[in-house]
Amino acid sequence: MSALRLLFVTPYYPPAHLGGIERAIERLALALRAARPDLRVTVLTTHYSFPPRYVAGLPGREQRPEATVVRWPARPHTPVPLFPYYSCPVTWFGPARLRAIVRDVRPDIVHFVGDGWAWAHLALLALRPPGTAVVFTPSFHRMTPSRQWLRLPNRLICRQADATIVLTPQEWRDVQAVYHASPDRLHLVPWGVDAPDDPGWAWQRAAAGARMEFASPACAMPQEPDPVRILCVGRLGRHKGQRWLLATFARARAGFRRPAQLVFVGKDEGDGGPLREDVRRLGLQGEVDILGELTDDALEEEYAHADCFALFSQFEAFGLVFLEAMARGIPVLTHRLGAGAALLTAGAVVTAPLAREEAAAALVRMVNDDTWRLDLGEAARALVRGRFSWERCAIGTLLAYDAALARQAGN
């Protein structure tokens, strides 16, 4: 078997930025190399973090455990300020340099991840060597007014792609309806989830048992139980809905029969200041923590001490962060917005979209009912570990690659 050369294409990548797509590429690349050791993986990205901001000091080429990372240089460094109307850096990326990168990597497969960097994808379609297969994972988001212009270029990309990978059944329908993807080139391959060997549910059950013991009339010296910790992980921006969750928490507090602590984790993308002001205005300084962006180890510590997870995004293409919490035995509270909610068939409470009273009632039960919450957590863990692994994702992705290569060979 000859070595297979794979080129992932994404505008952002660690250490400049680590979001859902970047984490998925990182984990998928490792799983692909484990499944096929002769695979040579390169990631083509930029020197920018998200929202688009140039990060000085990043090398043009570096070797990471999962892949060789090549950064496409741009001038000027300051992009046109189009965020939030456009999520990718808008500046000049020289085609001559792109041609040199492609010539150096000599990819057998080019894999576009995300549908936002459409102009770069079109450039690579034009510059790819003959015989190179193209695979497209749109990670489709709904067509807001600011995204309508992406319809045409992504229709062209879907038409040219030898395989299109979708993450959910809803995305399968969406990319056919909006991007006119050919059904015979679609592959349903959900992303995987990292599942720790020592998940948080064991700690949770012990802690919840202690809470119930302290609350028991048989306890001679009742003590104040530890707060139920409600964790929210996501970039602090309007589209992630943290301020809506905070208002829901404030509404639910009157029904809590024990203390609760709401913990926000995530990089500030514009809503950090307003969120802190809301906390102050609502008088919740002792009940809400805004921790900002954390290291992987610090985030794992927060997961280990979380009792439930809540996030009310305006849209999630897949909702990797939900499944990461569920893999650790943490039940989820969210609403039915985005394709990812359909994956939460166990271990989660999914309310109607932006239904404040319904969400507040569910939050009250999450805080007050230990047994129900812990049963949900164990169901969540079973669902994720049974269906969402990076090994399964790698197998499905390799099958899509084989189909793409076969189609390219037949052209």
Residue pairs with C-beta under 8 A, 6 or more apart in sequence:
1 38
2 38
3 38
3 39
3 40
4 36
4 38
4 39
4 40
4 108
4 109
4 401
5 40
5 42
5 105
5 106
5 107
5 108
5 109
6 32
6 39
6 40
6 41
6 42
6 107
6 108
6 109
6 111
6 401
7 42
7 43
7 44
7 102
7 105
7 107
7 109
7 110
7 111
8 25
8 29
8 41
8 42
8 43
8 44
8 67
8 111
8 113
9 43
9 44
9 45
9 110
9 111
9 112
9 113
9 117
9 120
9 121
9 124
10 21
10 22
10 25
10 43
10 44
10 45
10 113
10 114
10 117
11 45
11 46
11 48
11 88
11 89
11 114
11 116
11 117
11 120
12 19
12 21
12 22
12 45
12 46
12 48
12 49
12 50
13 22
13 25
13 43
13 45
13 69
14 22
14 26
14 64
15 58
16 45
16 46
16 47
16 48
16 49
16 55
16 58
17 48
17 49
17 50
18 26
19 50
19 235
20 139
20 317
20 318
20 320
20 321
21 113
21 114
21 139
23 320
24 113
24 191
24 318
24 320
25 43
25 66
25 113
26 66
27 66
27 191
27 192
27 194
27 390
28 191
28 192
28 390
28 393
28 394
28 397
29 41
29 43
29 66
29 67
30 65
30 66
30 390
31 192
31 390
31 391
31 393
31 394
32 39
32 41
32 394
32 397
32 398
33 39
33 41
33 66
34 391
34 394
35 391
35 394
35 395
35 398
36 398
40 68
41 66
41 67
41 68
42 67
42 68
42 69
42 70
42 105
42 107
43 67
43 68
43 69
43 70
44 70
44 72
44 101
44 105
45 69
45 70
45 71
45 72
46 71
46 72
46 74
46 89
46 93
47 54
47 55
47 56
47 58
47 71
47 73
47 74
47 77
48 54
48 55
48 74
48 79
48 89
49 55
50 87
50 269
51 83
51 84
51 87
51 269
51 270
52 79
52 83
52 87
52 88
52 89
52 90
54 74
54 77
54 78
54 79
54 89
56 77
58 71
59 71
60 70
60 71
60 73
61 68
61 69
61 70
61 71
62 68
62 69
63 69
70 101
70 105
72 93
72 97
72 98
72 101
72 120
73 93
73 94
73 97
74 89
74 91
74 92
74 93
75 91
75 92
75 94
76 91
76 92
77 91
78 91
79 89
79 90
79 91
80 90
80 91
82 90
84 146
84 237
84 238
84 239
85 146
86 116
86 146
87 116
88 116
88 117
88 120
93 120
95 123
95 127
98 120
98 123
98 124
98 127
99 127
102 124
102 127
102 128
102 129
103 129
106 129
107 128
107 129
107 132
108 131
108 132
108 133
108 405
109 132
109 133
109 134
109 135
109 401
109 404
109 405
110 124
110 128
110 132
110 133
110 134
110 135
111 134
111 135
111 136
111 137
112 121
112 124
112 134
112 135
112 136
112 137
112 157
112 161
113 137
113 139
114 137
114 138
114 139
115 136
115 138
115 139
115 140
115 141
115 150
115 154
115 157
115 179
116 150
118 150
118 153
118 154
118 157
119 153
121 136
121 153
121 157
122 153
122 156
122 157
124 134
125 134
125 157
125 160
128 134
131 408
131 409
132 408
133 162
133 163
133 401
133 404
133 405
133 407
133 408
134 160
134 161
134 162
134 163
134 404
135 161
135 162
135 163
135 164
135 165
135 400
135 401
135 404
136 157
136 158
136 161
136 163
136 164
136 165
137 164
137 165
137 166
137 167
138 154
138 158
138 164
138 166
138 171
138 175
138 179
139 167
139 171
139 317
139 318
140 166
140 171
140 174
140 175
140 178
140 179
140 317
140 339
141 147
141 315
141 317
142 174
142 315
142 338
143 150
143 151
143 178
151 178
151 179
154 178
154 179
155 179
155 180
157 179
158 164
158 175
158 179
158 180
158 181
158 182
159 180
159 182
161 185
161 404
162 185
162 403
162 404
162 405
162 407
162 408
163 185
163 186
163 187
163 400
163 401
163 403
163 404
163 407
164 175
164 181
164 182
164 185
164 186
164 187
165 186
165 187
165 188
165 189
165 396
165 397
165 400
166 172
166 175
166 186
166 187
166 188
166 189
167 188
167 189
167 190
167 191
167 317
167 318
167 339
167 340
168 188
168 190
168 317
168 318
168 339
168 340
168 342
168 343
169 188
169 339
169 342
170 339
170 342
171 317
171 318
171 339
172 186
172 188
174 339
175 181
175 186
176 183
176 186
185 403
185 407
187 396
187 399
187 400
187 403
188 396
189 393
189 396
189 397
189 400
190 318
190 343
190 387
190 388
190 392
190 393
190 396
191 318
191 320
191 323
191 388
191 390
191 393
192 388
192 389
192 390
192 391
192 392
192 393
192 394
193 320
193 323
193 324
193 326
193 327
193 384
193 388
193 389
193 390
194 324
194 327
194 390
195 327
195 328
195 381
195 384
195 385
195 389
196 300
196 327
196 328
199 327
199 328
199 329
199 381
200 303
200 304
200 305
200 306
200 328
200 329
200 330
201 328
201 329
201 330
201 374
201 377
201 378
201 381
202 329
203 304
203 305
204 306
204 307
204 329
204 330
204 374
204 377
205 374
207 226
207 307
208 307
208 370
208 373
208 374
210 225
210 226
211 225
211 226
211 258
211 370
212 370
213 219
214 222
214 223
214 224
214 225
215 222
215 225
215 258
224 259
225 258
225 259
226 259
227 258
227 259
227 260
227 261
227 287
228 258
228 259
228 260
228 261
228 307
228 308
228 366
228 367
229 260
229 261
229 263
229 305
229 306
229 307
229 308
230 249
230 260
230 261
230 262
230 263
230 306
230 307
230 308
230 309
230 310
230 363
230 366
230 367
231 263
231 265
231 302
231 303
231 306
231 308
231 309
231 310
231 325
231 330
232 242
232 245
232 262
232 263
232 264
232 265
232 266
232 309
232 310
232 311
233 265
233 266
233 299
233 302
233 309
233 311
233 321
233 324
233 325
234 240
234 242
234 265
234 266
234 311
234 313
234 321
235 266
235 267
235 268
235 269
236 242
236 264
236 266
236 267
236 268
236 269
236 270
236 271
236 272
236 275
236 290
236 292
237 269
237 270
237 271
238 270
238 271
238 314
239 313
239 314
239 315
240 266
240 271
240 311
240 313
240 314
241 311
241 312
241 313
241 314
242 264
242 266
242 271
242 275
243 271
243 274
243 275
243 278
244 312
244 354
245 262
245 310
245 311
245 312
246 262
246 275
246 278
246 279
246 282
246 284
246 288
247 278
247 282
247 356
248 312
248 356
248 359
248 360
248 363
249 260
249 262
249 284
249 287
249 288
249 363
250 282
250 284
251 356
251 357
251 360
252 360
252 361
252 363
252 364
252 367
253 260
253 287
255 360
255 361
255 364
255 367
255 368
256 364
256 367
256 368
257 367
257 368
258 367
258 368
259 287
260 287
260 367
261 287
261 288
261 289
262 284
262 287
262 288
262 289
262 310
263 288
263 289
263 291
263 302
263 306
264 275
264 288
264 289
264 290
264 291
265 291
265 292
265 293
265 294
265 299
265 302
266 292
266 293
267 292
267 293
268 292
268 293
272 290
272 292
275 290
276 290
279 285
279 288
279 290
291 302
294 302
303 324
303 325
303 328
303 330
304 328
306 325
306 328
306 330
307 330
307 366
307 373
308 330
308 331
308 332
308 333
308 366
308 373
308 377
309 322
309 325
309 326
309 330
309 331
309 332
309 333
310 332
310 333
310 334
310 363
310 366
311 321
311 322
311 332
311 334
312 334
312 335
312 337
312 354
312 359
313 319
313 334
313 337
313 338
314 337
314 338
315 337
315 338
316 322
316 337
316 338
316 339
316 340
316 341
317 338
317 339
317 340
318 339
318 340
318 343
319 334
319 338
319 340
319 341
319 343
319 344
322 332
322 334
322 340
322 343
322 344
322 348
323 343
323 384
323 388
325 332
325 380
326 332
326 344
326 347
326 348
326 377
326 380
326 381
326 383
326 384
327 380
327 381
327 384
327 385
327 388
328 381
329 377
329 378
329 380
329 381
330 377
330 380
331 347
331 348
331 349
331 366
331 373
331 376
331 377
331 379
331 380
332 344
332 347
332 348
332 349
332 380
333 348
333 349
333 351
333 359
333 362
333 363
333 366
334 341
334 344
334 348
334 349
334 350
334 351
335 341
335 350
335 351
335 352
335 353
335 354
335 355
335 359
336 350
336 351
336 352
336 353
337 353
337 354
341 350
344 350
345 383
346 379
346 380
346 382
346 383
347 376
347 377
347 378
347 379
347 380
347 381
347 382
347 383
347 384
348 376
348 380
349 362
349 366
349 376
351 358
351 359
351 362
352 358
365 372
365 373
366 373
